[in-house]
Amino acid sequence: MYQFKSKVRYSEANKDKVLTLAALTDYLQDTCTFQSEGLGVGMDYLRERKEAWVLSSWEIIVRDMPKVCQEISVGTFPCSFKGFYGHRNFYVTDAQDEMLAMANSLWVYINYETKKPVRIPEMVASAYDTVIQEPIEFPWSDRKIKYEGEGIAEQPAVVQRFFIDTNEHMNNGKYIMVAEEYLPEDFKVGRVRAEYRNAAVLGDVLYPVIYMQENTLTVCLNDETGKPYAVIQFVKQSGETE
């Protein structure tokens, strides 16, 4: 397990002085990056071997978003490795160790040049042997996001330079940031699901299509043919996440 302490910054908060979803996803991504770097299998190690981890899907449960200046701890641990898949959990707690948010994620190990999945090398998997843990017990959803009905098309958005990460793809959190713009003002998020299907790169155009149900809003960020780059689903907070 890897954990670091932080304090919610003003720059990470919204108009209500609460941590944004985009900033929350940044914290989760940062903590697994810190752990991998500390174990010697970080970005430079993988780049030398023309390999990388890419996020296939994750589900984030929000119980209570922290506020500006609130002290938090962010942690992560791998749960299993099989073939080219890696399973990882995350959590965010307050100063009293109360759970504020947690997440379940599935990652794919790829060859950086071919963009194809490859089996996780023993050297990489074994680096996590001492930190692997059982997953957080929770009724997690399937990684495939289902939606139905007739969607509402919104204005296209171009992938900007600040969306791009070290893999030269649109960063995982930026898809959520774009999708969050379509939430109604009174929609208090209790669950975020994201399924990443095709990596967008600099200059690509996202064509958002919105599917609304009673307590759920799903945003498909598509290419010009209607094929999704990513599907983001927001579920209203209820007793299930509290």
N, C-alpha and C positions, 0 to 999 in steps of 0.2 A: 504494500500500500504506500502511496505517496500523498502527502498533504502539505499545503502551504497556507499561511494566514495572510489576510489582506484586510483592507478597509475600503468600503464602497466609496468611490470617488465621485465628485460632483459631475465630472465629464461622462460618467457611466449611467447617470440617472435621467429619468424623464421629468416632465413638468410637475409631477406629484412627488418628486424627490425619491423615487423608487427605481431600483436597478432595472434597466431595460432587458428585454429578452435577448437582444443582440449581445449585450455586455455579459449576460449570463453564459451564453454559448462560448464567448471568448474565454471566460474563466475555465470552462470545462476543457476546451481545446488546449489552453495554456498548461493546465496541470498534467495532461498526459504527455505533452511535449517535454515538460520539465522532467518527468519521470524517465522517459526514454533517453533523454540526454544524459541524465545522471547514471543510467545503467550502461552507457557506452554504445547504444544502438539508436542514436538520434539522427538528425537530418543529414549531417555530413557523412556519417557511416553508411546510411542508405544510399545517398547520392553517389558515393564512390562505387557502389555495386549496381547502380542504375535501377534501384528499387525504391518503393515508397508504400506507405499505408494510405489508403483512401477510405473515407467514411461511406458505408453503404446505407446505413439507416441509424436513427436513434430516436428514443422517446424520452422526453424530459417531463418530470412531474414537478409542478410548482405548488408548494404548500403555502409559502409566505415569502414574498420577495423582500430582500433586505433593503434598507433605506440608506441614504447618504450618511457617511461617517460610521455606519454600523460595522463592527468587526465580524468577519466571517472566516471560516476555514473551508478550503476547497480540496477535495481528495479524489483519488481514483485508484483503481486496481484492475488488472486483467483477470478474467474469469476462466478463459479456455482458449486454446489454439487448435485448429483442426483444418488440415489441408491448406487452403489459402485464406481462411477466415480467422479473425481474432475477435473475441467477445470481451467487452470492457464495461465496467460500471463506474459511475461518478456520484458524488454527493457534495452538498453545500450545507454547512451547519452554522449556527450562531455561536456567540461566546459561551452559551450555556449548553452547547452540544445538542441543541434541538435541531432536527432536520428541517431545512428550509426548502431544499430541492434535491432531486436525485435523478439519475439518468441511466438508461440501458442502451448500449450501442453495439453495432456490428461493423467491423472493418475488413477490408479486403487488401491483401498484399499483392502488389502488382510490379511488373517490369516497367520502369519509367519510360523506356523508349517505345515498347510495343503497346503499352497501356493495357496489357493483358494480365489476368491473374496468374500468379505463380505460387508454388508451394512455399510456405514459410520456412526459411532455412533453420536448421537445428540450432545454429549459432545465435540466431535472433530469438527464437522461442525460449532457449535455455537461459537467456539473459534475464528473463522474467520469472524463473523458477522460484526464487525466494519471496516473490511478492504476489504470486497468484492466490486468489481467494474465491470462496463460494460467492455466487451472485447475490445481490440484495433480494430478499424475499418480497415479491410484489406481483400482482396480476398484470404483468406486462402485456402489451398488445402484440399482434403479429407484425412483422416488419413491413408487410405489404399493406399499403393504405388504400382503402376502398372508398369510393365516392360515387354518387349517382345523381340523376336529374340533369337538367339543362344548365350549363354553366353560363356565367356572365363574363364576356370578354372586356378586359380593361386595356388602357393605353400601353403600348410596348415600352420597354425600358432597355437601354443599351448598357452592356457590361462595361463599367468604368475601370480605370487603372487601380483605384483603391479597393476594388473588389477582389483583386488577384493576390494569391498567396505564393509561397515558395514552390509549389508544384505547378505554378503557372496556370492554375485553374481558379475559377470563382470560389472564394472561401466558403466553407459550409455555413458559417454564421451569417454571411451576407445574403444567402437565399432567404433565411428566416427574417432578416432585417427588411428585405424587399416585401415579403409576404405579409409582414406585420402591418404594413401601411393600409391594408384592406380590412383590418379589424374595426368593427363599430366602436365608438368611444366608450361605451359602457360594458365592453366584453372583457371580463376578468379571466385571464388565461390560467387554467389549472393543469393543462397537459399540452405539450407540443410534440408532434410526430413529424419526422422528416425522412423522406425516402429519396436518395440521390441516384438518378438513373443515367445521366449523361452529362459529363463535365462541361460547363460553359467556360469559354475563354474570352480574353480581351476582344471587345468589338462585337461579340455575339449580341443578338437582340432577344430579350425575354418577352414572351407574349403571355401575360397573366390571364388565367381563366378562373373565375371564382365560383365555388359550389357552396351554397348555404343551406344548412339544416337547422333544426331548432336550437341545439346547443353546440353546434360544430360548424366551423368555417374551414374549407379546404381550398388551397391556392395551388393550381398547377402552373408552374413557370415553364412554358413550352417554347420550342423553336418554331420557325415559320411554317413547318409542316404539321404542327400540332403534337409533336413528340415531346414528352416532358424532359426537361433537364432535371427538375426536382419537383416533388409533391410535398407540400407543407400543410399540415393539419393542426388546427387549434381547437381545443375543447374547453368549454367554460368550466370554471372551478366549481366543484360540488363537494359534498361530504366525502366522496371517494378519495379525494386527494388531501383532505384536511387531517 
